[in-house]
Amino acid sequence: MRRSMLFLPGNTPNMLINGSHLGSDALIFDLEDAVSPAEKDSARILVRNTLKYMDLVGCETIVRINSIDTDYWKKDLDAIIPQKPNLIMLPKTNFAQDAKTADEYITEVEQRCGMEVGTVKLMPLIETALGVENSFAIATSCKRVAAIFLGAEDLTADLRCKRTKGGAEINYARTRLVMAARAANIDVYDTPFTDVNDDEGIRIDAEYAKALGFTGKASISPRHVDVINEVFSPTMQEIDYAYEVMEAIRIAKEQGRGVISLRNKMIDAPIVARAEQTIAMARELGIRRD
């Protein structure tokens, strides 16, 4: 389950050590934007050692490497892949070939380390207009791609517009990425809400992202993690309804009825699919019905 993903700068030892206690489902160890060129090497070593020696208490591990147009990305992968993170986040992914290039080199490193090819998955970070328009091609570029992720700060700079709390300027990009990911049958993650002191704003933003179809949401602040987890978890009301749907299906089958209704509404295949998804999520989260 990956509802929340928390960014941790790769050059901050105290945050790397304590990250697994901040409540996020996944941790993003950042070797790119959060790290100055002078600290790239030391940050890479810190993140490598964190993955190698720290017990991260069940958190998924994601490493944002440097983009493939830099001199750092292969060094990042050489150090990080042997530690078997769950995913590599590839920034500034504009074309399907960008993901393929990363995939090919990750394969080389996995083979060199005696790892099964495909162990480490790929999450392209889409943060340009070109990347948004190519999102489906990126999502289907190779089997290693498990999710795509919207980066709104760089995107709005590329669009030459102001980044706002309301997010109207990224609405097209959000819906385009959700559509591409769902068509490719992979996960899709929403951009962080950057005002760390706006508790109401993060809830509104997360609820909107969920309503659009995002799998989860990233955060740059531990303060936002609990709200994101809550929003992207099913409520007890939703869980109870899902079980009612499945019980109605069971009874209808026993009675040989093809038409099924619940609460005066027809139960069709999409409603059943959503019910099954809700129950599966509740089980994974350990939510029990009393």
C-alpha positions as CSV (number, residue, x, y, z in Angstrom):
1,M,0.0,0.0,0.0
2,R,1.5,3.3,-1.1
3,R,-0.9,6.1,-0.1
4,S,1.7,8.6,1.0
5,M,5.3,9.2,-0.1
6,L,7.6,11.5,1.9
7,F,10.6,13.3,0.4
8,L,13.8,13.2,2.4
9,P,16.8,15.2,1.3
10,G,19.7,12.8,0.7
11,N,22.2,15.1,2.4
12,T,20.4,15.3,5.8
13,P,21.5,12.4,8.0
14,N,19.0,13.1,10.8
15,M,16.0,12.9,8.5
16,L,17.3,9.8,6.8
17,I,17.7,8.0,10.1
18,N,14.3,9.0,11.5
19,G,12.3,8.9,8.2
20,S,10.7,5.5,8.9
21,H,9.1,6.8,12.1
22,L,7.2,9.7,10.3
23,G,4.2,7.6,9.3
24,S,4.6,7.6,5.5
25,D,4.0,4.5,3.5
26,A,7.0,5.2,1.3
27,L,10.1,7.3,1.7
28,I,11.7,9.2,-1.3
29,F,15.4,9.6,-0.7
30,D,16.2,12.6,-2.9
31,L,19.6,12.9,-4.7
32,E,18.4,15.5,-7.2
33,D,16.8,18.9,-6.4
34,A,17.4,18.8,-2.7
35,V,21.2,18.3,-3.1
36,S,23.6,20.8,-4.4
37,P,26.3,19.7,-7.0
38,A,29.0,20.0,-4.3
39,E,27.1,17.5,-2.1
40,K,26.1,14.9,-4.7
41,D,28.7,12.4,-3.9
42,S,28.3,12.6,-0.1
43,A,24.5,12.4,-0.4
44,R,24.8,9.3,-2.6
45,I,26.9,7.6,0.1
46,L,24.5,8.6,2.9
47,V,21.5,7.2,1.0
48,R,23.3,4.1,0.1
49,N,24.4,3.4,3.7
50,T,20.9,4.2,4.9
51,L,19.4,1.6,2.6
52,K,22.1,-0.9,3.5
53,Y,22.2,-0.6,7.2
54,M,19.0,1.0,8.5
55,D,15.9,-1.0,9.4
56,L,13.2,1.1,7.7
57,V,10.3,-0.6,9.5
58,G,8.3,-1.7,6.6
59,C,8.5,1.6,4.6
60,E,8.8,1.2,0.9
61,T,12.0,2.9,-0.4
62,I,12.2,5.1,-3.4
63,V,15.3,7.0,-4.6
64,R,15.0,10.0,-6.8
65,I,18.2,9.9,-8.8
66,N,19.6,12.7,-11.0
67,S,18.2,13.0,-14.5
68,I,19.8,11.2,-17.5
69,D,21.1,14.4,-18.9
70,T,23.5,14.8,-16.0
71,D,26.9,13.2,-15.2
72,Y,25.4,11.8,-11.9
73,W,22.7,9.3,-12.8
74,K,24.8,6.3,-13.5
75,K,26.8,6.8,-10.4
76,D,23.5,7.0,-8.5
77,L,22.3,3.7,-9.9
78,D,25.7,2.0,-9.4
79,A,25.5,2.9,-5.6
80,I,21.8,2.4,-5.1
81,I,20.6,-0.5,-7.1
82,P,22.7,-3.1,-5.1
83,Q,20.7,-2.0,-2.0
84,K,17.5,-3.1,-3.6
85,P,15.2,-0.1,-3.2
86,N,11.6,-0.7,-4.2
87,L,11.7,2.0,-6.9
88,I,13.9,4.4,-8.7
89,M,12.3,7.8,-9.4
90,L,13.5,9.2,-12.7
91,P,13.2,13.0,-12.9
92,K,12.5,15.1,-16.0
93,T,11.1,12.1,-18.0
94,N,10.1,13.7,-21.3
95,F,10.1,10.7,-23.6
96,A,9.5,7.0,-23.5
97,Q,13.2,6.6,-24.4
98,D,14.2,8.3,-21.2
99,A,12.6,5.5,-19.2
100,K,14.0,2.9,-21.6
101,T,17.5,4.3,-21.1
102,A,17.2,4.1,-17.3
103,D,15.7,0.6,-17.6
104,E,18.6,-0.6,-19.7
105,Y,21.2,0.6,-17.3
106,I,19.3,-0.7,-14.2
107,T,19.3,-4.1,-15.9
108,E,23.0,-3.9,-16.4
109,V,23.5,-3.1,-12.7
110,E,21.1,-5.8,-11.6
111,Q,22.9,-8.4,-13.7
112,R,26.3,-7.3,-12.5
113,C,25.1,-7.7,-8.9
114,G,23.5,-11.1,-9.5
115,M,20.0,-9.7,-9.0
116,E,16.9,-10.9,-10.8
117,V,16.2,-8.5,-13.7
118,G,13.2,-6.3,-12.8
119,T,13.7,-6.4,-9.1
120,V,13.9,-2.6,-8.8
121,K,10.9,-0.8,-10.4
122,L,10.8,2.5,-12.1
123,M,8.7,5.6,-11.4
124,P,9.1,8.3,-14.0
125,L,8.6,11.8,-12.7
126,I,6.8,13.9,-15.3
127,E,7.3,17.6,-14.8
128,T,7.3,19.3,-18.2
129,A,4.7,20.0,-20.8
130,L,6.4,17.6,-23.2
131,G,6.4,14.8,-20.5
132,V,2.7,15.4,-19.9
133,E,1.9,15.0,-23.6
134,N,4.0,11.8,-23.7
135,S,2.6,10.4,-20.5
136,F,1.0,7.3,-21.9
137,A,4.1,6.4,-24.0
138,I,6.2,6.8,-20.9
139,A,3.8,4.7,-18.8
140,T,4.0,1.9,-21.3
141,S,7.7,2.3,-22.2
142,C,8.9,-0.8,-20.4
143,K,7.7,-3.5,-17.9
144,R,9.8,-1.9,-15.2
145,V,7.6,1.2,-15.0
146,A,5.2,0.6,-12.0
147,A,3.9,4.2,-11.6
148,I,4.2,7.7,-12.8
149,F,4.3,10.8,-10.7
150,L,3.4,14.5,-11.4
151,G,5.9,17.2,-10.5
152,A,4.0,20.4,-10.5
153,E,6.7,22.9,-9.5
154,D,8.9,22.3,-12.5
155,L,5.8,21.9,-14.7
156,T,4.4,25.3,-13.9
157,A,7.8,26.9,-14.5
158,D,7.8,25.2,-17.9
159,L,4.2,26.4,-18.6
160,R,5.3,29.9,-17.5
161,C,2.5,30.2,-15.1
162,K,2.1,30.7,-11.3
163,R,1.8,27.8,-9.0
164,T,-1.3,28.3,-6.9
165,K,-3.0,26.5,-4.0
166,G,-6.1,26.0,-6.0
167,G,-4.2,24.1,-8.7
168,A,-6.3,25.2,-11.7
169,E,-3.1,25.6,-13.7
170,I,-2.2,21.9,-13.3
171,N,-5.7,20.4,-13.7
172,Y,-5.1,19.3,-17.3
173,A,-1.8,17.6,-16.3
174,R,-3.4,15.8,-13.4
175,T,-6.2,14.4,-15.4
176,R,-3.9,13.5,-18.3
177,L,-1.6,11.5,-16.1
178,V,-4.4,9.7,-14.3
179,M,-5.8,8.7,-17.7
180,A,-2.4,7.5,-19.0
181,A,-1.7,5.5,-15.9
182,R,-5.0,3.8,-15.7
183,A,-4.9,3.0,-19.4
184,A,-1.5,1.4,-18.7
185,N,-2.7,-0.3,-15.6
186,I,-0.1,1.3,-13.3
187,D,-0.2,3.6,-10.3
188,V,-0.2,7.4,-10.4
189,Y,0.9,9.8,-7.7
190,D,0.0,13.5,-7.2
191,T,2.4,16.3,-6.6
192,P,3.1,17.6,-3.1
193,F,1.1,20.5,-1.6
194,T,3.8,22.9,-0.8
195,D,2.3,25.1,2.0
196,V,3.4,23.1,5.0
197,N,1.4,25.3,7.4
198,D,-2.0,25.0,5.7
199,D,-3.7,22.1,7.3
200,E,-7.0,22.8,5.6
201,G,-5.4,23.2,2.2
202,I,-3.6,19.9,2.2
203,R,-6.8,18.1,3.0
204,I,-8.7,19.8,0.2
205,D,-5.9,19.2,-2.2
206,A,-5.6,15.5,-1.3
207,E,-9.3,14.9,-1.5
208,Y,-9.4,16.5,-5.0
209,A,-6.5,14.3,-6.1
210,K,-8.3,11.2,-4.8
211,A,-11.4,12.2,-6.6
212,L,-9.5,12.5,-9.9
213,G,-8.2,8.9,-9.5
214,F,-4.7,9.3,-8.1
215,T,-3.4,6.3,-6.2
216,G,-1.7,8.5,-3.5
217,K,0.1,11.7,-3.0
218,A,3.7,12.9,-2.2
219,S,4.6,15.2,0.6
220,I,7.6,17.4,1.4
221,S,6.5,17.7,5.0
222,P,5.9,15.1,7.7
223,R,3.1,17.3,8.9
224,H,1.0,16.3,5.8
225,V,1.5,12.6,6.0
226,D,-1.4,11.7,8.4
227,V,-3.9,13.7,6.4
228,I,-2.8,12.1,3.1
229,N,-3.0,8.6,4.7
230,E,-6.5,9.3,6.0
231,V,-7.8,10.7,2.7
232,F,-6.5,7.8,0.7
233,S,-7.8,5.2,3.0
234,P,-11.3,3.8,2.8
235,T,-13.8,5.0,5.4
236,M,-15.7,2.5,7.5
237,Q,-18.9,3.7,5.7
238,E,-17.2,2.9,2.3
239,I,-16.0,-0.5,3.7
240,D,-19.5,-1.4,5.0
241,Y,-21.1,-0.5,1.7
242,A,-18.5,-2.6,-0.2
243,Y,-19.4,-5.6,1.9
244,E,-23.1,-5.0,1.4
245,V,-22.5,-5.0,-2.4
246,M,-20.7,-8.3,-2.2
247,E,-23.4,-9.8,0.0
248,A,-26.0,-8.7,-2.4
249,I,-24.1,-10.3,-5.3
250,R,-23.8,-13.6,-3.3
251,I,-27.5,-13.7,-2.5
252,A,-28.5,-12.9,-6.1
253,K,-26.3,-15.7,-7.4
254,E,-27.9,-18.2,-4.9
255,Q,-31.4,-17.1,-6.1
256,G,-30.4,-17.2,-9.7
257,R,-31.2,-13.5,-10.3
258,G,-29.4,-11.6,-13.0
259,V,-30.6,-8.2,-11.9
260,I,-29.2,-7.0,-8.6
261,S,-30.2,-3.9,-6.6
262,L,-29.1,-2.4,-3.3
263,R,-30.6,0.6,-1.6
264,N,-32.8,1.1,-4.7
265,K,-29.9,1.3,-7.0
266,M,-28.8,-1.1,-9.6
267,I,-25.5,-3.0,-8.9
268,D,-23.5,-3.2,-12.1
269,A,-19.9,-4.3,-12.8
270,P,-18.2,-1.0,-12.0
271,I,-19.8,-0.8,-8.6
272,V,-18.7,-4.4,-7.9
273,A,-15.1,-3.6,-9.0
274,R,-15.0,-0.6,-6.7
275,A,-16.3,-2.7,-3.8
276,E,-13.7,-5.3,-4.4
277,Q,-11.0,-2.7,-4.5
278,T,-12.2,-1.1,-1.3
279,I,-12.3,-4.5,0.5
280,A,-8.8,-5.4,-0.7
281,M,-7.4,-2.0,0.5
282,A,-9.1,-2.4,3.9
283,R,-7.6,-5.8,4.3
284,E,-4.1,-4.6,3.3
285,L,-4.4,-1.8,5.8
286,G,-5.6,-4.1,8.5
287,I,-8.9,-2.3,8.9
288,R,-11.4,-4.7,10.6
289,R,-15.2,-4.5,10.7
290,D,-16.5,-4.8,14.3
